[in-house]
Structures are given as C-alpha cells and as structure tokens.
Amino acid sequence: MTARYVLTSTCIQSGTMALTLSLRQHLLGRERVRFVDEDGEVYEAEVDWKGGVIRGLLPYYQKRRLGVNETVWLHFRGEEVELRATPRGQPRGESPRPERREPLQEAETRPERRRVRVTPYPKEVLFPHEPKGALEPPGITEDLRRLGFLLEGGPPWVYKAPLGRRQVALALLRLGEGEAAALRPLRQQGFYTAFLAPESQKGEVPQGVGYLSPEAVNRLVRLKARFPLSPVDVEDLLRQGRVDLEAVEALEDRLVAELSERGALAALLLLLAKKPLGEVFLLADLEAEALEEGLIPEVVRQGVELLSQPPFLLLKRLSPGEFLLRQEVEEALSDLQAFAEGLKGRLSRVRGGA
C-alpha cells in the first residue's frame, strides 16, 4: 500500500507528519512506527494520536533538504514504512538527470549563473482564516470509539452511540474550527454539542456552550478498563455541559462508591451469618458490631432495609429496631442464585423467541 504526503511548513519545523485519514487507516492501533529511507537509514517515530501527528522525522527532512510543498511517498511494507521523497517538479519514480559537464575552459568563459530558490507561501499564510486540518477528524476519534461512539462525518464532527431503541448523539467542533451557531441546528435535533479544546484552553470556550477536553476522554478510556463504563455514563457528563478532568474525577468517585457498596453488603452478610437462626436481635447491637468492622451505622441501616425486602427476604422486621433471621445466610444466597439462574433462562427463551 502506498500513501502520498505533501509537506507543510509545520511539518518541516517540527519534524512531524499530520495523521491524515489515509495514515490513520494504515497505522491504526500502533504507538510506534519504523521508517526506512532511500539509503536504508532507519527512523523510529512516535504516533501521537492525541496530537494528531507522527513525531521524529526531522532528521529525514534535514538529510534530504526537503521544503514546503514537496512530496513524500510512503510505502507500507508490513511493520516498516519506506520513505521516498519527490522534489517539486520531478515525477514520481523518475531519477534526477545527471548534470552535463562542460569542458573546463568553456565553463570558465561562461558567466556564473546564480540560482535563487523561492519557497512558496504556506497554505496557512495564504489562507489564515481556514482552520488547520479542518478536513481531518479530531485526534480523540479513536478514544471515543472505545467508549462506544462512532464517527459519522463532519465538521461539525458527529459521533453516535447506539443504545437499542435510542442513541446518544454528539456533535463537536474544535476550538477555532467554527462558530457556536454551526452547532445550534444539531442541538435542536437532540444532539449534545460541545467545543473540543485542551484543558489549558477551556477558559476560551464561549459561555453557554458545551465543552469537552481530549484529556478527559482519555481518562474515561482508562477508567473503562477498571469499571463497567457505558455511553450512558458519558451521556450523564454531556448533560452537565462540561466533560473535563474535574467532571471525570467526580464520576470516578461515584463509581468507586457504588462498587464499594457491594463490599459493604458482603461484610454485613458475614456478620449476619454469625447470628443464630430464629434469634431476635436489635439493630443498635448490629450497628455496634459492624462499627468494629469499619461499617458506619448508615450503611448498616441501608443494608438491613435491603435484606428485608424481595428478592432477599433474609430478615423479618418484628418491631421498630428488632429483626429476625428468617434462614441461614448460605441458604438464602443459594435461593437467590437459583432465582437468578431461572430468570436468566427465561430471558434467553424470550430473546430466542423474538
């Protein structure tokens, strides 16, 4: 496979290549890439998905003395990418013609011709109001895909996450890529809309407009590796209008609290397993015992209330503050397991019949 890339002034100055749509397809899932030039020299480069560029090609540009608007051909050979630079005006695959050598005396009699190299103005100078990389999807597209959001086009960049009968739809504009008015029609159609900008620039986002940062999206991807995270959780953040690191940290705290409730319930069941079957006990006594295990009274009261109701029915309320253990904890858990297995079987039959 071969791709063509035209160098810009930014590429020459920073030694980078922008991740065009073609390059993204060829390099998907790779963090490092190995380039080999015409002389067999190797360049180890980094694929910066968040920055939307490939870094580490400055030595190659300097070696070939490449300038703005010159073309580099990339030939993908397995794990390596071959580089072939084509100077302006030279067709691809055509070698430079050898210079004709004049006899020494004739060359000395000719007047010296001075070559003046003119570098064209970069596109950014000729068209200063055109957003840089406007036709390239944002660098967070891959992270959003891991969160369940698929790119459908843009700009504005539209991402959708299917949720059965409905979907979560998000429309983004990079800061400086357009005006808030471009998002208004999509917002009226039920889209969540936001400007995409780094955390360091979120103060530049207009008031009353949604905001989303690449750092926050990347944090959500890492959070998904630890917790059961879905597009519904992302939708909760979008509904608040600000998806930044602070909002993601608050979501993480909530998930930790929710999962810790499972541990608290397990600790409470272990305490109840020590109670003799049929013996009446006081809630106050149970709270005191649980306090020694690190459970606060509020958690104990919530757990007792839960275990007194279906589908558990482990405890029977006698009078205010008095409870009775209906059955052994092990037996209650077995009954609950049988209930869950039976319900799973019914669900599979219902889905099979559909």
Order of alpha helices (4+ residues) and beta strands (2+ residues): beta-alpha-beta-alpha-beta-beta-beta-alpha-beta-beta-alpha-alpha-alpha-beta-beta-beta-alpha-beta-beta-alpha-alpha-beta-alpha-beta-alpha-alpha-beta-beta-alpha
